[in-house]
Amino acid sequence: MFVVGSSNTQMVDELCQEYDGKINIAVYNSSKSSTVSGDTDIVNEVMQKLKKKSEEDDEPIFLRPLHVKCAYHSHHTEKSSIDLENALNGLTGTTHTTKLFSTVTGEVATDEQFVTASYWRENVRKPVLFQKAVRNAGLLNTINIFVEIGPKPVLRTHLSDSFAEGKAISLPSMNMNSESSCIMDSLAESQKWCES
């Protein structure tokens, strides 16, 4: 897997389609960034093609290999997604009262989606439609504060690529080596942002 930045996501998608399902975009971060997943040899080949294109066009493309044990959101997760669906079959959930956005569809999730085994199978196997989900969430509100839950903030750039200046902000809940101050800084930043 690798992250591609400063590059047209549609172009990356078209390049992946040349490989007959052996590689695909796993995460649509923004119109300028995506995460690619698939067979290791094909992943390396596509990275080299993008690097060459960057040099030929004299336009820098950000490429960062991800050191992971599995090619997430690709055909490599098909068996795991089926196993998860089988394990979850028969479980029932309750309906939600807060609007939730699905990164499987990029739309507001229906009551039925989050409580079905088939939804969670798709969540493991299908690409993450991050940009579509946050854009659709952004259409509902005039104040768009996204809180990133993870060990370090990585989504801020993708949000700024997806929204006009001043229309959304991403705040980290954690940051390695500064956990205590991080949440307080984010709370202060959210207050300041709402007042502006």
BAMI-449847 format. One record per residue (C-alpha): residue number from 1; residue in three letters; x, y, z. Coordinates in nm, 2 decimals, always signed. Layout:
// residues N
<site NUM, "ALA", <X, Y, Z>> ...
END
This chain:
// residues 196
<site 1, "MET", <+0.00, +0.00, +0.00>> <site 2, "PHE", <+0.11, +0.36, -0.05>> <site 3, "VAL", <-0.03, +0.71, -0.02>> <site 4, "VAL", <-0.03, +0.94, -0.33>> <site 5, "GLY", <-0.05, +1.31, -0.28>> <site 6, "SER", <-0.04, +1.62, -0.50>> <site 7, "SER", <-0.18, +1.41, -0.78>> <site 8, "ASN", <-0.51, +1.38, -0.96>> <site 9, "THR", <-0.70, +1.10, -0.79>> <site 10, "GLN", <-0.89, +1.02, -1.11>> <site 11, "MET", <-0.56, +0.97, -1.30>> <site 12, "VAL", <-0.44, +0.73, -1.02>> <site 13, "ASP", <-0.77, +0.54, -1.04>> <site 14, "GLU", <-0.74, +0.50, -1.42>> <site 15, "LEU", <-0.39, +0.37, -1.38>> <site 16, "CYS", <-0.50, +0.11, -1.13>> <site 17, "GLN", <-0.78, +0.00, -1.36>> <site 18, "GLU", <-0.51, -0.11, -1.61>> <site 19, "TYR", <-0.42, -0.40, -1.38>> <site 20, "ASP", <-0.74, -0.60, -1.39>> <site 21, "GLY", <-0.84, -0.59, -1.02>> <site 22, "LYS", <-0.49, -0.66, -0.88>> <site 23, "ILE", <-0.46, -0.30, -0.75>> <site 24, "ASN", <-0.71, -0.04, -0.66>> <site 25, "ILE", <-0.76, +0.29, -0.47>> <site 26, "ALA", <-0.83, +0.18, -0.11>> <site 27, "VAL", <-0.90, +0.53, +0.02>> <site 28, "TYR", <-1.03, +0.83, -0.17>> <site 29, "ASN", <-0.89, +1.10, +0.07>> <site 30, "SER", <-0.95, +1.40, -0.16>> <site 31, "SER", <-0.93, +1.50, -0.52>> <site 32, "LYS", <-0.55, +1.53, -0.48>> <site 33, "SER", <-0.48, +1.23, -0.25>> <site 34, "SER", <-0.55, +0.86, -0.24>> <site 35, "THR", <-0.42, +0.54, -0.08>> <site 36, "VAL", <-0.35, +0.26, -0.32>> <site 37, "SER", <-0.37, -0.11, -0.22>> <site 38, "GLY", <-0.32, -0.45, -0.39>> <site 39, "ASP", <-0.06, -0.70, -0.50>> <site 40, "THR", <+0.29, -0.60, -0.38>> <site 41, "ASP", <+0.46, -0.63, -0.72>> <site 42, "ILE", <+0.19, -0.43, -0.89>> <site 43, "VAL", <+0.19, -0.17, -0.61>> <site 44, "ASN", <+0.57, -0.12, -0.66>> <site 45, "GLU", <+0.52, -0.10, -1.04>> <site 46, "VAL", <+0.25, +0.16, -1.01>> <site 47, "MET", <+0.46, +0.36, -0.77>> <site 48, "GLN", <+0.75, +0.36, -1.02>> <site 49, "LYS", <+0.51, +0.47, -1.30>> <site 50, "LEU", <+0.39, +0.76, -1.09>> <site 51, "LYS", <+0.74, +0.86, -0.99>> <site 52, "LYS", <+0.84, +0.85, -1.36>> <site 53, "LYS", <+0.53, +1.06, -1.45>> <site 54, "SER", <+0.63, +1.31, -1.18>> <site 55, "GLU", <+0.98, +1.35, -1.33>> <site 56, "GLU", <+0.86, +1.37, -1.69>> <site 57, "ASP", <+0.59, +1.63, -1.62>> <site 58, "ASP", <+0.82, +1.81, -1.37>> <site 59, "GLU", <+0.53, +1.81, -1.12>> <site 60, "PRO", <+0.61, +1.66, -0.78>> <site 61, "ILE", <+0.39, +1.37, -0.67>> <site 62, "PHE", <+0.40, +1.27, -0.31>> <site 63, "LEU", <+0.45, +0.90, -0.27>> <site 64, "ARG", <+0.47, +0.73, +0.07>> <site 65, "PRO", <+0.48, +0.35, +0.11>> <site 66, "LEU", <+0.28, +0.22, +0.40>> <site 67, "HIS", <+0.44, -0.07, +0.59>> <site 68, "VAL", <+0.13, -0.28, +0.66>> <site 69, "LYS", <+0.08, -0.65, +0.69>> <site 70, "CYS", <-0.23, -0.66, +0.46>> <site 71, "ALA", <-0.34, -0.48, +0.15>> <site 72, "TYR", <-0.65, -0.33, +0.31>> <site 73, "HIS", <-0.97, -0.25, +0.11>> <site 74, "SER", <-0.85, -0.47, -0.18>> <site 75, "HIS", <-0.91, -0.82, -0.31>> <site 76, "HIS", <-0.67, -0.94, -0.04>> <site 77, "THR", <-0.94, -0.87, +0.22>> <site 78, "GLU", <-1.22, -1.06, +0.05>> <site 79, "LYS", <-1.19, -1.38, +0.27>> <site 80, "SER", <-1.16, -1.17, +0.59>> <site 81, "SER", <-1.47, -0.97, +0.49>> <site 82, "ILE", <-1.67, -1.29, +0.43>> <site 83, "ASP", <-1.55, -1.43, +0.76>> <site 84, "LEU", <-1.66, -1.11, +0.94>> <site 85, "GLU", <-2.00, -1.12, +0.77>> <site 86, "ASN", <-2.05, -1.48, +0.88>> <site 87, "ALA", <-1.94, -1.40, +1.24>> <site 88, "LEU", <-2.18, -1.11, +1.26>> <site 89, "ASN", <-2.48, -1.28, +1.10>> <site 90, "GLY", <-2.76, -1.31, +1.34>> <site 91, "LEU", <-2.65, -1.02, +1.56>> <site 92, "THR", <-2.89, -0.73, +1.58>> <site 93, "GLY", <-2.82, -0.36, +1.66>> <site 94, "THR", <-3.03, -0.07, +1.76>> <site 95, "THR", <-3.11, +0.23, +1.55>> <site 96, "HIS", <-2.91, +0.55, +1.59>> <site 97, "THR", <-3.04, +0.90, +1.67>> <site 98, "THR", <-2.74, +1.09, +1.54>> <site 99, "LYS", <-2.67, +1.13, +1.17>> <site 100, "LEU", <-2.38, +0.90, +1.08>> <site 101, "PHE", <-2.20, +0.91, +0.75>> <site 102, "SER", <-2.09, +0.59, +0.59>> <site 103, "THR", <-1.75, +0.58, +0.43>> <site 104, "VAL", <-1.87, +0.28, +0.23>> <site 105, "THR", <-2.13, +0.49, +0.05>> <site 106, "GLY", <-2.03, +0.85, +0.13>> <site 107, "GLU", <-2.39, +0.92, +0.22>> <site 108, "VAL", <-2.59, +0.95, +0.54>> <site 109, "ALA", <-2.62, +0.59, +0.68>> <site 110, "THR", <-2.96, +0.44, +0.71>> <site 111, "ASP", <-3.07, +0.26, +1.02>> <site 112, "GLU", <-3.04, -0.07, +0.84>> <site 113, "GLN", <-2.68, -0.02, +0.72>> <site 114, "PHE", <-2.48, -0.01, +1.04>> <site 115, "VAL", <-2.67, -0.30, +1.19>> <site 116, "THR", <-2.62, -0.55, +0.91>> <site 117, "ALA", <-2.34, -0.81, +0.87>> <site 118, "SER", <-2.33, -0.73, +0.50>> <site 119, "TYR", <-2.26, -0.36, +0.56>> <site 120, "TRP", <-1.95, -0.45, +0.77>> <site 121, "ARG", <-1.83, -0.69, +0.51>> <site 122, "GLU", <-1.85, -0.40, +0.26>> <site 123, "ASN", <-1.67, -0.18, +0.51>> <site 124, "VAL", <-1.37, -0.41, +0.51>> <site 125, "ARG", <-1.36, -0.49, +0.14>> <site 126, "LYS", <-1.47, -0.17, -0.04>> <site 127, "PRO", <-1.27, +0.15, -0.08>> <site 128, "VAL", <-1.31, +0.42, +0.19>> <site 129, "LEU", <-1.50, +0.72, +0.04>> <site 130, "PHE", <-1.36, +0.97, +0.29>> <site 131, "GLN", <-1.39, +1.28, +0.08>> <site 132, "LYS", <-1.75, +1.20, -0.03>> <site 133, "ALA", <-1.85, +1.14, +0.33>> <site 134, "VAL", <-1.70, +1.45, +0.48>> <site 135, "ARG", <-1.83, +1.67, +0.19>> <site 136, "ASN", <-2.18, +1.54, +0.24>> <site 137, "ALA", <-2.15, +1.59, +0.62>> <site 138, "GLY", <-2.03, +1.94, +0.54>> <site 139, "LEU", <-2.35, +2.02, +0.35>> <site 140, "LEU", <-2.56, +1.99, +0.66>> <site 141, "ASN", <-2.38, +2.24, +0.88>> <site 142, "THR", <-2.24, +2.59, +0.87>> <site 143, "ILE", <-1.99, +2.49, +1.14>> <site 144, "ASN", <-1.79, +2.19, +1.04>> <site 145, "ILE", <-1.55, +2.06, +1.30>> <site 146, "PHE", <-1.41, +1.72, +1.24>> <site 147, "VAL", <-1.24, +1.54, +1.53>> <site 148, "GLU", <-0.99, +1.29, +1.42>> <site 149, "ILE", <-0.96, +0.99, +1.64>> <site 150, "GLY", <-0.62, +0.83, +1.59>> <site 151, "PRO", <-0.27, +0.82, +1.73>> <site 152, "LYS", <-0.16, +1.12, +1.51>> <site 153, "PRO", <-0.33, +1.37, +1.29>> <site 154, "VAL", <-0.32, +1.29, +0.92>> <site 155, "LEU", <-0.66, +1.41, +0.78>> <site 156, "ARG", <-0.62, +1.79, +0.81>> <site 157, "THR", <-0.47, +1.82, +0.46>> <site 158, "HIS", <-0.74, +1.61, +0.31>> <site 159, "LEU", <-1.01, +1.82, +0.46>> <site 160, "SER", <-0.85, +2.14, +0.34>> <site 161, "ASP", <-0.84, +1.99, -0.01>> <site 162, "SER", <-1.21, +1.91, +0.02>> <site 163, "PHE", <-1.35, +2.23, +0.16>> <site 164, "ALA", <-1.32, +2.60, +0.07>> <site 165, "GLU", <-1.10, +2.80, +0.31>> <site 166, "GLY", <-1.27, +2.85, +0.64>> <site 167, "LYS", <-1.55, +2.60, +0.58>> <site 168, "ALA", <-1.41, +2.31, +0.79>> <site 169, "ILE", <-1.15, +2.23, +1.04>> <site 170, "SER", <-0.99, +1.90, +1.15>> <site 171, "LEU", <-0.88, +1.87, +1.51>> <site 172, "PRO", <-0.68, +1.59, +1.65>> <site 173, "SER", <-0.78, +1.40, +1.96>> <site 174, "MET", <-0.43, +1.26, +2.01>> <site 175, "ASN", <-0.08, +1.33, +1.90>> <site 176, "MET", <+0.21, +1.11, +1.99>> <site 177, "ASN", <+0.43, +1.25, +2.27>> <site 178, "SER", <+0.18, +1.53, +2.35>> <site 179, "GLU", <-0.14, +1.35, +2.44>> <site 180, "SER", <-0.23, +1.57, +2.73>> <site 181, "SER", <-0.19, +1.90, +2.57>> <site 182, "CYS", <-0.34, +1.79, +2.23>> <site 183, "ILE", <-0.70, +1.76, +2.34>> <site 184, "MET", <-0.68, +2.09, +2.53>> <site 185, "ASP", <-0.53, +2.26, +2.23>> <site 186, "SER", <-0.80, +2.12, +2.01>> <site 187, "LEU", <-1.08, +2.23, +2.24>> <site 188, "ALA", <-0.93, +2.58, +2.25>> <site 189, "GLU", <-0.89, +2.58, +1.87>> <site 190, "SER", <-1.26, +2.47, +1.82>> <site 191, "GLN", <-1.38, +2.75, +2.04>> <site 192, "LYS", <-1.17, +3.01, +1.86>> <site 193, "TRP", <-1.29, +2.87, +1.52>> <site 194, "CYS", <-1.66, +2.89, +1.62>> <site 195, "GLU", <-1.62, +3.25, +1.73>> <site 196, "SER", <-1.46, +3.36, +1.41>> 
END
